[in-house]
Amino acid sequence: MSKDRFNRERIHDSMMKMVIIRLDYSGVIDIKDLVKIFDKHFPRAFKERFEHHNQEFNIQLRKEDIESIHKTLSVPINVISRETITRYHKIQDAACDATLDISKYYLCMTVKCNNNYDGLDRYVSIIKGAITTFKKNIPYFSPKRFGLRKVRIENKRNKEEFNTIFEDNVFFEHDYELDNCIYTGKEYVDIMVLPEVHNLNINVRAKLELLKTLDGHSEYMTTLDIDAYYNGDELLNVNLNDLIDEANLYEFNIYKSCMKESYLETIYG
């Protein structure tokens, strides 16, 4: 049977740990304008709101994400690091822990899941609405980079247990003919561009590492990290909301290609 029969709406992988949607932009003079617009159009989307500086709290962005914003917008890293952020937290009637960060340079939604991932649709509708509203109300609002990233993490006592979950080529093992060899880690990265799909960039990272647990045992952790993004002129004359759907579809197809059909059967509802 073909994996084509598995559609995105009915796959619920509890090992999906994090989803990040980020839009980098220029043309915003004052973050207060964005916050005022968002509060007006989405007054009940979140239960809480805070204001922070990047250096005051543990921001959601990785170091490489801040470097990416720096390169895309030509804004010094120390300026981005000191930027005021308005953080919205706790989406109404959502299973996962979702936050939305609004800054002068980027809009970032982070969805953290604890074995309760309920799909992207509940969360993406808010960021789609925010993007549409900002473009309509901020005269010089100019998107520069737009990305969707999903991270799946799973731990097992023995790495052989992953053989029933992932396709054999995801964590390919070389035979080095070494006696009593213990794999302590490996990482594979694929970097791709799809010229006919708005120059969609896709990075796929598959990582396997040996960890020590608190009880003194060892276990293996796998990370499947799929990052898709658009940048540059591709964002000027397209509907950004359509790009979210497009990137999500390609990421889902990549995810399916990495997983065993028998495993997909167990999480297909």
Backbone as numpy.savetxt, mean C-alpha at the origin, in Angstrom:
# Nx Ny Nz CAx CAy CAz Cx Cy Cz
-8.37 -26.13 -13.33 -9.21 -24.93 -13.33 -8.34 -23.68 -13.33
-8.87 -22.57 -13.85 -8.09 -21.35 -13.99 -8.31 -20.41 -12.80
-7.26 -19.65 -12.48 -7.38 -18.66 -11.41 -8.24 -17.48 -11.81
-8.57 -17.39 -13.09 -9.42 -16.29 -13.57 -10.78 -16.26 -12.88
-11.21 -17.40 -12.39 -12.53 -17.46 -11.77 -12.55 -16.78 -10.39
-11.38 -16.49 -9.82 -11.33 -15.81 -8.53 -11.40 -14.30 -8.75
-12.47 -13.68 -8.33 -12.57 -12.23 -8.49 -12.21 -11.52 -7.19
-11.83 -10.27 -7.34 -11.29 -9.50 -6.22 -12.30 -9.34 -5.08
-13.55 -9.16 -5.42 -14.56 -8.88 -4.40 -14.78 -10.04 -3.43
-14.42 -11.26 -3.85 -14.72 -12.43 -3.01 -13.48 -13.07 -2.40
-12.32 -12.44 -2.60 -11.09 -12.92 -1.97 -10.84 -12.10 -0.70
-10.73 -12.79 0.43 -10.47 -12.11 1.70 -9.30 -12.81 2.40
-8.11 -12.29 2.16 -6.90 -12.87 2.71 -6.59 -12.22 4.05
-6.74 -12.96 5.14 -6.53 -12.40 6.47 -5.07 -12.05 6.72
-4.16 -12.53 5.87 -2.75 -12.23 6.05 -2.35 -10.90 5.39
-3.30 -10.22 4.72 -3.01 -8.90 4.20 -2.92 -7.95 5.38
-1.74 -7.37 5.60 -1.50 -6.60 6.82 -1.59 -5.09 6.63
-1.31 -4.60 5.44 -1.29 -3.16 5.26 -1.57 -2.78 3.81
-2.34 -1.71 3.64 -2.60 -1.13 2.33 -2.32 0.37 2.44
-1.57 0.90 1.49 -1.22 2.32 1.51 -1.57 2.94 0.16
-2.31 4.02 0.19 -2.63 4.79 -1.03 -2.06 6.19 -0.82
-1.18 6.63 -1.72 -0.54 7.94 -1.53 -0.55 8.75 -2.82
-0.94 10.01 -2.69 -0.88 10.96 -3.80 0.04 12.10 -3.40
1.10 12.33 -4.19 1.97 13.48 -4.00 1.52 14.58 -4.96
1.55 15.83 -4.51 1.07 16.92 -5.35 1.79 18.22 -5.03
1.64 19.17 -5.93 2.14 20.53 -5.72 0.97 21.49 -5.92
1.23 22.76 -5.70 0.20 23.78 -5.94 -0.66 24.10 -4.75
-0.35 23.54 -3.58 -1.10 23.83 -2.36 -0.31 24.84 -1.54
-0.91 25.99 -1.27 -0.23 27.05 -0.53 -0.33 26.82 0.97
-1.50 26.39 1.43 -1.74 26.25 2.86 -2.53 24.98 3.13
-2.01 24.13 4.01 -2.70 22.88 4.34 -4.09 23.16 4.91
-4.27 24.31 5.53 -5.57 24.64 6.12 -6.67 24.66 5.06
-6.31 25.02 3.84 -7.31 25.01 2.75 -7.80 23.59 2.49
-6.87 22.62 2.45 -7.25 21.24 2.21 -8.11 20.70 3.35
-7.70 20.99 4.58 -8.44 20.50 5.74 -9.84 21.08 5.78
-9.96 22.36 5.49 -11.26 23.00 5.50 -12.19 22.38 4.44
-11.63 22.11 3.26 -12.42 21.50 2.19 -12.83 20.08 2.57
-11.88 19.31 3.12 -12.19 17.93 3.49 -13.26 17.89 4.57
-13.11 18.71 5.60 -14.09 18.72 6.69 -15.48 19.10 6.22
-15.53 19.99 5.25 -16.83 20.43 4.73 -17.53 19.32 3.96
-16.79 18.58 3.15 -17.39 17.57 2.28 -17.49 16.19 2.92
-16.66 15.93 3.94 -16.67 14.61 4.57 -16.70 14.75 6.10
-17.72 15.38 6.63 -17.75 15.69 8.07 -17.85 14.47 8.98
-18.35 13.36 8.47 -18.56 12.18 9.31 -17.76 10.97 8.85
-16.77 11.19 8.00 -16.01 10.06 7.47 -15.15 9.39 8.55
-14.60 10.19 9.45 -13.74 9.68 10.51 -14.25 10.11 11.88
-13.86 9.34 12.89 -14.29 9.66 14.25 -13.36 10.63 14.95
-12.07 10.68 14.55 -11.10 11.51 15.25 -10.25 12.31 14.25
-9.72 13.45 14.76 -8.82 14.26 13.96 -7.74 14.86 14.86
-6.48 14.82 14.39 -5.37 15.37 15.15 -4.50 16.20 14.21
-3.72 17.12 14.80 -2.71 17.86 14.05 -1.34 17.52 14.63
-0.39 17.23 13.74 0.95 16.84 14.18 1.98 17.42 13.22
3.21 17.47 13.70 4.36 17.66 12.83 5.00 16.29 12.63
5.59 16.08 11.47 6.19 14.78 11.18 7.15 14.33 12.28
7.95 15.26 12.79 8.96 14.89 13.77 8.38 14.61 15.15
7.11 14.91 15.36 6.51 14.76 16.68 5.95 13.37 16.93
5.75 12.58 15.89 5.12 11.28 16.08 5.57 10.32 14.99
5.24 9.09 15.17 5.67 8.05 14.24 4.84 8.12 12.97
5.37 8.79 11.95 4.61 8.94 10.71 4.50 7.59 10.00
3.50 7.51 9.13 3.25 6.26 8.41 4.27 6.02 7.31
4.88 7.08 6.80 5.74 6.94 5.64 7.09 6.33 5.99
7.58 5.48 5.10 8.93 4.94 5.23 9.95 6.01 4.84
11.20 5.81 5.23 12.25 6.74 4.85 12.32 6.88 3.33
12.16 5.75 2.63 12.22 5.80 1.16 11.02 6.52 0.57
9.88 6.53 1.29 8.72 7.28 0.82 8.98 8.78 0.88
9.58 9.22 1.98 9.92 10.64 2.11 10.93 11.04 1.05
11.89 10.16 0.78 12.87 10.44 -0.29 12.18 10.51 -1.65
11.16 9.66 -1.84 10.40 9.68 -3.09 9.67 11.01 -3.26
9.04 11.49 -2.20 8.35 12.79 -2.25 9.36 13.90 -2.55
10.51 13.82 -1.90 11.58 14.80 -2.12 11.99 14.85 -3.60
12.16 13.68 -4.21 12.57 13.64 -5.62 11.45 14.08 -6.55
10.23 13.67 -6.25 9.11 14.00 -7.12 8.80 15.48 -7.12
8.84 16.10 -5.93 8.41 17.49 -5.79 9.56 18.47 -5.69
10.81 17.95 -5.62 11.99 18.80 -5.44 11.87 19.66 -4.18
11.36 19.04 -3.13 11.24 19.69 -1.82 12.27 19.06 -0.89
13.04 19.86 -0.16 14.06 19.31 0.74 13.45 18.34 1.77
14.20 17.28 2.07 13.71 16.27 3.01 13.43 16.88 4.38
14.28 17.81 4.83 14.05 18.40 6.16 12.79 19.26 6.19
12.39 19.81 5.05 11.14 20.58 4.99 9.95 19.62 5.10
10.01 18.51 4.37 8.94 17.51 4.44 8.85 16.95 5.86
9.99 16.73 6.50 10.02 16.15 7.84 9.42 17.07 8.88
9.46 18.38 8.63 8.92 19.33 9.60 7.48 19.75 9.28
6.95 19.20 8.20 5.64 19.64 7.73 4.51 19.24 8.68
3.57 20.16 8.88 2.39 19.87 9.69 1.48 18.90 8.95
0.96 17.92 9.68 0.05 16.92 9.12 -1.25 16.94 9.90
-2.35 16.88 9.21 -3.63 16.65 9.86 -3.99 15.19 9.64
-4.16 14.48 10.74 -4.44 13.05 10.67 -5.88 12.75 11.08
-6.56 12.02 10.20 -7.91 11.54 10.50 -7.82 10.05 10.83
-8.60 9.62 11.81 -8.46 8.26 12.31 -9.84 7.65 12.58
-9.93 6.36 12.38 -11.12 5.56 12.68 -12.29 5.87 11.74
-12.31 5.16 10.64 -13.42 5.25 9.69 -14.65 4.60 10.30
-15.77 5.23 10.08 -17.02 4.68 10.58 -17.31 3.31 9.95
-17.70 2.34 10.78 -18.16 1.02 10.32 -17.12 0.29 9.47
-15.84 0.45 9.79 -14.77 -0.25 9.07 -14.09 -1.25 10.00
-13.69 -2.38 9.45 -13.06 -3.42 10.26 -11.61 -3.10 10.60
-10.89 -2.52 9.67 -9.46 -2.27 9.86 -9.20 -0.88 10.44
-7.98 -0.70 10.93 -7.55 0.57 11.51 -7.02 1.45 10.38
-7.79 2.46 10.01 -7.43 3.30 8.87 -7.16 4.74 9.31
-6.11 5.32 8.74 -5.81 6.73 8.99 -5.62 7.43 7.65
-5.96 8.71 7.62 -5.75 9.54 6.45 -4.91 10.73 6.86
-3.73 10.88 6.27 -2.85 12.01 6.54 -2.95 13.01 5.40
-3.22 14.27 5.76 -3.26 15.35 4.78 -2.13 16.32 5.11
-1.25 16.54 4.14 -0.18 17.52 4.32 -0.17 18.44 3.10
0.72 19.39 3.14 0.85 20.34 2.03 1.36 19.66 0.77
2.02 18.49 0.94 2.68 17.84 -0.18 2.09 16.49 -0.56
1.34 15.86 0.32 0.82 14.54 -0.01 -0.45 14.23 0.78
-1.19 13.29 0.21 -2.39 12.73 0.84 -2.13 11.24 0.95
-2.21 10.68 2.16 -1.84 9.28 2.34 -2.84 8.57 3.24
-3.44 7.51 2.73 -4.29 6.66 3.55 -3.55 5.36 3.85
-3.50 5.01 5.14 -2.86 3.78 5.57 -3.89 2.91 6.26
-4.05 1.70 5.77 -5.01 0.75 6.33 -4.21 -0.38 6.97
-4.28 -0.48 8.30 -3.60 -1.54 9.02 -4.60 -2.61 9.42
-4.27 -3.85 9.13 -5.22 -4.95 9.34 -4.66 -5.94 10.35
-5.53 -6.47 11.16 -5.16 -7.49 12.14 -6.03 -8.72 11.90
-5.69 -9.43 10.84 -6.45 -10.61 10.43 -7.91 -10.28 10.11
-8.17 -9.03 9.71 -9.55 -8.62 9.47 -9.72 -7.80 8.19
-8.82 -8.01 7.22 -8.90 -7.23 5.98 -10.22 -7.47 5.28
-10.96 -6.40 5.06 -12.29 -6.52 4.47 -12.37 -5.90 3.07
-11.24 -5.87 2.37 -11.23 -5.35 1.01 -10.95 -3.87 0.96
-10.66 -3.38 -0.22 -10.23 -2.00 -0.39 -11.38 -1.02 -0.58
-12.51 -1.49 -1.06 -13.59 -0.60 -1.48 -14.06 0.34 -0.37
-14.15 -0.16 0.85 -14.65 0.65 1.97 -13.75 1.85 2.22
-12.48 1.71 1.96 -11.50 2.74 2.29 -11.20 3.65 1.10
-11.17 3.06 -0.07 -10.77 3.83 -1.25 -11.81 4.88 -1.63
-13.07 4.68 -1.26 -14.12 5.64 -1.61 -13.85 7.01 -0.99
-13.27 7.02 0.21 -12.98 8.29 0.88 -11.86 9.04 0.18
-10.79 8.33 -0.15 -9.66 9.02 -0.79 -10.02 9.43 -2.22
-10.86 8.66 -2.89 -11.35 9.07 -4.20 -12.12 10.38 -4.10
-12.99 10.46 -3.10 -13.77 11.68 -2.91 -12.90 12.86 -2.58
-11.87 12.64 -1.75 -10.97 13.73 -1.38 -10.21 14.25 -2.59
-9.70 13.35 -3.41 -8.95 13.76 -4.61 -9.83 14.58 -5.54
-11.03 14.10 -5.79 -11.96 14.81 -6.68 -12.26 16.20 -6.14
-12.49 16.29 -4.85 -12.85 17.57 -4.23 -11.67 18.54 -4.24
-10.47 18.06 -3.96 -9.30 18.93 -3.96 -9.03 19.48 -5.37
-9.11 18.62 -6.37 -8.87 19.07 -7.74 -9.88 20.13 -8.16
-11.09 20.01 -7.66 -12.16 20.93 -8.04 -12.04 22.27 -7.32
-11.49 22.27 -6.13 -11.52 23.46 -5.30 -10.18 24.17 -5.10
-9.08 23.51 -5.44 -7.76 24.13 -5.32 -7.26 24.46 -6.74
-7.18 25.74 -7.11 -6.89 26.13 -8.50 -5.61 25.54 -9.08
-4.55 25.44 -8.29 -3.26 25.01 -8.83 -2.86 23.61 -8.34
-3.85 22.87 -7.89 -3.61 21.50 -7.42 -3.09 20.65 -8.58
-1.88 20.10 -8.42 -1.24 19.38 -9.53 -0.68 18.05 -9.05
-1.32 16.91 -9.37 -0.82 15.58 -8.97 0.53 15.28 -9.63
1.43 14.69 -8.85 2.77 14.38 -9.36 3.12 12.89 -9.28
2.60 12.21 -8.28 2.84 10.77 -8.14 1.66 10.16 -7.40
1.25 8.97 -7.86 0.06 8.34 -7.30 0.33 6.86 -7.17
0.23 6.32 -5.96 0.60 4.93 -5.77 -0.33 4.15 -4.86
-0.35 2.83 -5.07 -1.10 1.88 -4.26 -0.16 0.74 -3.89
-0.06 0.47 -2.58 0.86 -0.55 -2.10 0.13 -1.49 -1.15
0.36 -2.81 -1.32 -0.26 -3.80 -0.45 0.84 -4.73 0.10
0.74 -5.03 1.38 1.75 -5.84 2.04 1.07 -7.02 2.75
1.47 -8.23 2.36 0.96 -9.45 2.98 2.07 -10.10 3.79
1.82 -10.41 5.06 2.83 -10.99 5.95 2.26 -12.22 6.63
3.07 -13.31 6.66 2.62 -14.53 7.32 3.81 -15.25 7.94
3.60 -15.81 9.12 4.64 -16.55 9.84 4.29 -18.03 9.94
5.32 -18.87 9.83 5.17 -20.32 10.01 6.40 -20.86 10.73
6.21 -21.96 11.47 7.34 -22.58 12.16 8.37 -23.15 11.18
7.87 -23.74 10.09 8.74 -24.34 9.08 8.47 -23.71 7.73
9.53 -23.42 7.00 9.32 -22.75 5.72 8.62 -23.66 4.71
8.69 -24.98 4.92 8.01 -25.89 4.01 6.49 -25.71 4.05
5.98 -25.16 5.14 4.54 -24.95 5.25 4.04 -23.93 4.23
4.92 -23.09 3.74 4.52 -22.10 2.74 4.33 -22.73 1.35
4.75 -23.97 1.20 4.61 -24.64 -0.09 3.15 -24.83 -0.51
2.26 -24.83 0.47 0.83 -24.99 0.15 0.15 -23.63 -0.05
0.91 -22.56 0.09 0.34 -21.21 -0.01 0.84 -20.49 -1.25
2.16 -20.45 -1.43 2.76 -19.72 -2.54 3.13 -20.65 -3.69
3.06 -20.11 -4.89 3.57 -20.83 -6.04 5.07 -21.04 -5.87
5.58 -22.10 -6.48 6.96 -22.51 -6.26 7.98 -21.44 -6.66
7.64 -20.61 -7.65 8.62 -19.65 -8.16 8.68 -18.35 -7.35
7.81 -18.20 -6.34 7.81 -16.96 -5.55 9.04 -16.90 -4.66
9.34 -17.98 -3.96 10.53 -18.06 -3.12 11.43 -19.18 -3.64
11.96 -18.98 -4.82 12.76 -19.99 -5.50 14.04 -20.27 -4.72
14.38 -21.54 -4.57 15.60 -21.93 -3.85 16.62 -22.52 -4.80
17.81 -21.99 -4.76 18.94 -22.58 -5.50 19.50 -23.76 -4.72
19.97 -24.73 -5.43 20.62 -25.88 -4.80 22.13 -25.65 -4.83
22.67 -25.20 -3.72 24.09 -24.90 -3.65 24.92 -26.11 -3.19
24.25 -27.25 -2.93 24.92 -28.47 -2.50 25.73 -28.24 -1.22
25.11 -27.55 -0.28 25.74 -27.29 1.02 25.11 -28.20 2.06
25.93 -28.91 2.81 25.42 -29.81 3.84 24.91 -29.01 5.03
23.77 -29.46 5.60 23.21 -28.86 6.81 23.03 -27.35 6.68
22.55 -26.94 5.53 22.36 -25.50 5.29 21.02 -25.03 5.84
21.03 -23.95 6.60 19.80 -23.35 7.12 19.59 -22.01 6.43
18.49 -21.86 5.74 18.19 -20.58 5.10 17.79 -19.58 6.16
18.52 -18.49 6.26 18.18 -17.44 7.22 17.49 -16.26 6.56
17.47 -16.23 5.26 16.77 -15.14 4.59 17.04 -15.11 3.10
16.08 -14.56 2.38 16.23 -14.36 0.94 15.23 -13.30 0.52
15.55 -12.62 -0.56 14.66 -11.56 -1.03 14.77 -11.44 -2.54
13.61 -11.38 -3.19 13.56 -11.23 -4.64 12.75 -9.99 -4.97
13.24 -9.21 -5.94 12.55 -7.98 -6.33 12.40 -7.97 -7.85
11.18 -7.75 -8.29 10.90 -7.56 -9.71 10.45 -6.12 -9.92
11.02 -5.47 -10.92 10.70 -4.07 -11.23 10.20 -4.01 -12.66
8.97 -3.53 -12.84 8.33 -3.58 -14.16 7.66 -2.25 -14.51
7.52 -2.02 -15.81 6.78 -0.86 -16.32 5.83 -1.34 -17.40
4.60 -0.84 -17.37 3.61 -1.19 -18.38 3.34 0.05 -19.23
4.06 0.23 -20.36 3.93 1.44 -21.17 2.51 1.70 -21.67
1.76 0.63 -21.95 0.42 0.81 -22.52 -0.64 0.98 -21.44
-0.25 0.97 -20.19 -1.20 1.16 -19.09 -0.75 2.40 -18.31
-0.76 3.55 -18.99 -0.38 4.83 -18.38 1.00 4.77 -17.73
1.89 3.96 -18.32 3.25 3.78 -17.77 3.20 3.40 -16.30
2.35 2.47 -15.99 2.22 1.97 -14.62 3.51 1.26 -14.20
4.10 1.70 -13.09 5.28 1.07 -12.53 4.85 0.09 -11.45
5.41 -1.11 -11.46 5.07 -2.11 -10.45 6.36 -2.72 -9.90
6.49 -2.67 -8.59 7.60 -3.33 -7.90 7.03 -4.44 -7.02
7.55 -5.64 -7.18 7.10 -6.78 -6.38 8.29 -7.30 -5.58
8.14 -7.30 -4.26 9.20 -7.78 -3.37 8.69 -9.00 -2.61
9.40 -10.11 -2.73 9.07 -11.33 -1.99 10.23 -11.63 -1.05
9.95 -11.66 0.24 11.01 -11.80 1.23 10.69 -12.93 2.20
11.70 -13.76 2.48 11.60 -14.84 3.45 12.73 -14.66 4.45
12.41 -14.64 5.76 13.45 -14.45 6.76 13.19 -15.30 7.98
14.28 -15.73 8.61 14.21 -16.55 9.82 14.25 -15.64 11.04
13.28 -15.81 11.95 13.16 -14.95 13.11 13.23 -15.78 14.40
13.62 -15.12 15.48 13.56 -15.70 16.80 12.31 -15.17 17.50
11.50 -16.08 18.05 10.29 -15.67 18.73 10.58 -15.40 20.21
9.63 -14.81 20.91 9.81 -14.46 22.31 10.00 -15.69 23.19
9.46 -16.83 22.75 9.60 -18.04 23.56 10.86 -18.83 23.22
11.74 -18.23 22.42 13.02 -18.86 22.13 13.03 -19.77 20.93
11.89 -19.94 20.27 11.82 -20.77 19.08 12.16 -19.95 17.83
12.27 -20.64 16.72 12.50 -19.98 15.43 11.26 -20.14 14.57
11.02 -19.15 13.73 9.94 -19.24 12.75 10.32 -18.43 11.52
9.67 -18.75 10.44 9.92 -18.04 9.19 8.79 -17.05 8.90
9.18 -15.89 8.41 8.20 -14.89 8.04 8.33 -14.57 6.55
7.21 -14.60 5.84 7.20 -14.21 4.44 6.52 -12.85 4.30
7.07 -12.04 3.42 6.48 -10.74 3.09 6.31 -10.65 1.58
5.08 -10.43 1.14 4.79 -10.18 -0.27 4.34 -8.73 -0.37
5.18 -7.91 -0.98 4.98 -6.46 -1.01 4.82 -6.04 -2.47
3.61 -5.60 -2.83 3.32 -5.21 -4.21 3.03 -3.71 -4.23
3.85 -2.97 -4.97 3.76 -1.51 -5.00 3.58 -1.07 -6.45
2.46 -0.41 -6.73 2.17 0.07 -8.09 2.00 1.58 -8.05
2.58 2.28 -9.02 2.47 3.74 -8.99 2.60 4.35 -10.39
2.05 5.55 -10.48 2.13 6.37 -11.69 2.83 7.67 -11.31
3.53 8.28 -12.28 4.09 9.59 -11.99 4.23 10.40 -13.28
4.56 11.68 -13.09 4.83 12.54 -14.23 3.59 12.92 -15.03
3.79 13.06 -16.33 2.75 13.54 -17.23 1.56 12.59 -17.33
1.73 11.34 -16.93 0.62 10.38 -17.00 -0.56 10.80 -16.13
-0.32 11.68 -15.16 -1.37 12.08 -14.23 -2.11 13.34 -14.66
-1.68 13.98 -15.73 -2.23 15.29 -16.08 -3.63 15.22 -16.69
-3.86 14.28 -17.57 -5.13 14.28 -18.32 -5.92 12.99 -18.14
-5.87 12.44 -16.93 -6.61 11.21 -16.64 -7.41 11.40 -15.36
-8.39 10.54 -15.19 -9.16 10.51 -13.96 -8.38 9.69 -12.93
-7.91 10.34 -11.89 -7.08 9.65 -10.91 -7.82 8.51 -10.24
-9.12 8.67 -10.06 -9.90 7.60 -9.44 -9.91 6.34 -10.29
-9.89 6.53 -11.61 -9.81 5.37 -12.50 -8.45 4.67 -12.37
-7.41 5.46 -12.09 -6.08 4.87 -11.93 -6.00 4.00 -10.68
-6.72 4.39 -9.62 -6.75 3.55 -8.43 -7.32 2.18 -8.77
-8.44 2.18 -9.50 -9.07 0.92 -9.87 -8.17 0.10 -10.78
-7.49 0.79 -11.70 -6.59 0.11 -12.63 -5.42 -0.53 -11.89
-4.77 0.23 -11.02 -3.64 -0.29 -10.26 -4.08 -1.44 -9.35
-5.24 -1.32 -8.75 -5.76 -2.35 -7.86 -5.97 -3.66 -8.62
-6.48 -3.57 -9.84 -6.71 -4.77 -10.64 -5.40 -5.46 -10.98
-4.39 -4.69 -11.40 -3.11 -5.29 -11.74 -2.44 -5.89 -10.51
-2.55 -5.22 -9.38 -1.96 -5.78 -8.16 -2.66 -7.08 -7.76
-3.97 -7.11 -7.92 -4.71 -8.33 -7.58 -4.30 -9.49 -8.48
-4.11 -9.21 -9.76 -3.69 -10.28 -10.68 -2.29 -10.79 -10.35
-1.41 -9.88 -9.93 -0.08 -10.29 -9.51 -0.16 -11.13 -8.25
-0.98 -10.68 -7.31 -1.19 -11.44 -6.07 -1.68 -12.85 -6.39
-2.68 -12.98 -7.26 -3.20 -14.31 -7.63 -2.11 -15.18 -8.24
-1.26 -14.58 -9.06 -0.22 -15.36 -9.72 0.80 -15.91 -8.72
0.89 -15.28 -7.55 1.85 -15.72 -6.53 1.29 -16.81 -5.62
-0.04 -16.95 -5.59 -0.66 -17.86 -4.62 -1.11 -19.15 -5.29
-1.02 -20.24 -4.54 -1.50 -21.53 -5.04 -3.02 -21.48 -5.20
-3.49 -22.14 -6.24 -4.95 -22.19 -6.47 -5.68 -22.83 -5.30
-5.08 -23.84 -4.71 -5.71 -24.51 -3.57 -5.85 -23.56 -2.38
-4.88 -22.66 -2.22 -4.99 -21.68 -1.12 -6.09 -20.66 -1.41
-6.14 -20.18 -2.64 -7.20 -19.23 -3.02 -8.59 -19.81 -2.77
-8.71 -21.10 -2.99 -9.98 -21.76 -2.72 -10.41 -21.58 -1.26
-9.45 -21.64 -0.36 -9.78 -21.59 1.08 -10.20 -20.20 1.53
-9.85 -19.15 0.79 -10.18 -17.79 1.22 -11.20 -17.13 0.28
-11.80 -17.95 -0.57 -12.75 -17.42 -1.55 -14.15 -17.60 -0.99
-14.84 -16.48 -0.78 -16.16 -16.56 -0.17 -17.28 -16.03 -1.02
